[in-house]
Amino acid sequence: MIAKEHHLDYYRIYEAMRKDYPRNKDIPGPGFSAGPCLLKDTMQLAAFNNNNFFIGHAAMLVNEGLPNYLIQQLKHGQIGAVEKLVGQSSVNLTAQKSLQSVRRSLQEAGDLKKKTIGILGMAFKAESDDSRDSLSYKLRKLAQAEAKRVLCTDVYIRDSSFVSIDTVLAESDILIVAAPHKQYASISPNKLRGKVVVDIWNHLPRNAKTL
């Protein structure tokens, strides 16, 4: 969030922090952090210590607020909101004309009432069928309040309200990678063409083009 506010590419910063520095090689990347234990255990630790666990409370506020942050960034057409679309070599934007097209796409995405949002992954973490306390559901609820339509899919969770991944890819104007299941890493870049893609995990193919 801080990097975005200053128009910086977080993944370049992330790689720089880890490069040739063994102690930092396990620094986790950004993404949704939730599940049945994280919030509960944090709050229990805070209660045990008479609520003097401010860093834990701050972490929960950031984690739980990330879905709303993403929706608000899309709603207002913020350039830095879409990690996969701008500021990364993975998008391979080499011409100013392409960058202008990205800006237009993001500005158009701001009118969410006319857009279909597709959410890839509803589990609380990758390669899991556990949906308990998953932030994907909070994301869906927030998106439903803003977008024309919201489509959800998951590799492992069975839900009558979900649709196939092919349907999500074909019918969505905006795609959000909520749970980075391995299957999503093999999505053809051609299926992402013309879409606004929110990939805070940096999970989609590095040669993906979304224009």
N, C-alpha and C positions, 0 to 999 in steps of 0.2 A: 504493500500500500504506500509506504514511504517512497519507494523507487518510482512508482507510478505518478505520485503527486509532483515529483521533480523531473518527470519525463525521461526517466532512465530505464534501461533494459535490465531488469533484475537478474536475468539468467547470465548475463555477462559478468555482473557483480558476483553472483553465486559461483561461477566457474573460477573467477579470479581468486576468491577466498580459499578455494580448495586446491588450486594449482600448486604443485610442489610443496604442499604443506600438509603432511600426513595427519596431524592432529585435527585438521578440519575436514578430512575426507568423508566423515560420516555426518556432517551437518545435513539435516533433513531439508528437502526442498519445500516449497509452498504447496498448499492444497487444503482440502477440507479435513479438519481434525475433529472427530467426534466419536460416537459409539456408546455402548451401554456402560462402559467403565470410566472413560475419561472424565466426564462431567461429574459423575457420582463420586469417584475417588478424590477428585480435586475439592469438591464441596465438603466431603468428610474430613479431609485433612485440614481445611479451613476451620471447620467446626471444632475439631480437636484442639486447634491452636487459638481458640477464642476469636476466630475470624481475622487473625493477624497473618494472613497469607495473601498479601496484595498482588504479588506477581501471578499467583494462581488465578485470582479473580480477573486480573487484566488479560491473562491468556484466554480465559473463557469468553470474555467480552469480544476479543478479536476473533476467536474461532466461531462463535455463534453469530457474529455479525457479518461474516464474510459473504454468505448468500445474499443478504440485502445490499452489501457493497457492490457486488457484481451486477445486480439488477439495476441499481441506481446509476452505475456507470454506463450501462447499456441504454438506459432510459434517457440519459442526458448526452449520449453520443460522445463520450470521452475517448480521445484517441488512445491513451495509454491503458485503457481498461482491458483490451483484448491482447493478452500476452502472445498468442500465436500469430496475430495478424500484423503486428508492427514491432519494429525494433529487434527482430531476431534474424539471424542468418538462415534459419530454417525456412523462412518465408521466401527468401531469395528475392527480395525487392531491390532491384538495381537501378531502376529509372525513376526520376522524379514523377513522371506520369503515373507510374504504378502507385506511388505514395499518395498522390492526389486521389486516385481511385479508392484507396483504402480509406481516406478521410471521408469521401462521399459515402462509402458503404457504412461507416460508423455513424455518420450524421443521419442517414436514412434509418439505421437501426434504432435511433432514438425514438422514433414513432412506433413504440411497441404494440400499440393497439391494432396495427395493421400487420403484425408479424407473428409467425409461428416459431416458438422456441422449442428446440429438442434437447432433452437431457439424456446424456449417455452415462448410465450407471446410477443405480439407486441404493446400492449397498453402502454401508458406512466406510468400507475400505475395499481395496482391490482384491480380486479373486476370493470373494466371500459372498455368501447368500444371506448375510445378517443385515437386516434393515433397521435394527433397533437404534433409535436416536441418530439416524443418518441425517446429515445436513441436506442431502438431496431432496428430502421431503419438504423441508423448510424452503428450499430453493423453488420447488414446484409450486408451493402455496403462494409465494411472493410473485412468481412469474405469472401465475393464473390471474392475479389481481391487476396485472399490467399488460399482458400480451393478448393477442387475438385468440391464440390457441397454444396449448402446451402438450407436447408429446414426450412420453418417457419410455425408456427401454432399459433392460438389464440382462446380462448374460446368464445370471444364476437365479435371480428372484423371479418367481412366477406370480403374476398379478393380472387380474382380468382387465385392469385399466391401462396396462402397458401395451405397447405395440412393438412390432419387430424393428430391429436395427435398420433394416432396409427402408422401412416406412419413415423412420425418423430422419434418415439421411436424405431421402427423396423429398420430403414435404416440409422440412424446417428451413426457415430463413436464417436462424441463429442457432448454433450448436454450442452446448456447454458440456465439457467433460467433467462430470461430477465424481465419478469413481473410475480410476484408471485401470480397468480390466485389460489384461494382455491382448485380448481380441481387438480392442480398439486401436492398438498400435499398428495394426495391419490394414486399416482402412485406406482404400485407394485415394490418393490426393485428388483424383478427378471427381470423386464424390463430394469433395469439400469446395469445389470451385463455385465461386459466386456467393458463398455464404460467409457470414461473420462467425468466427470460431473463437470461443473462449476456452483456452486450454491452460489453466494456471499450473497444471502438473507438468507441462512441457512433454506430454505423453504421445501426441500424435506424430506421424512420420516427419522426420526432419526436412524432407524435401516437399512437404505439403505446401500447396499454393491455394489460397482461398479467394483468388480473384478470377 
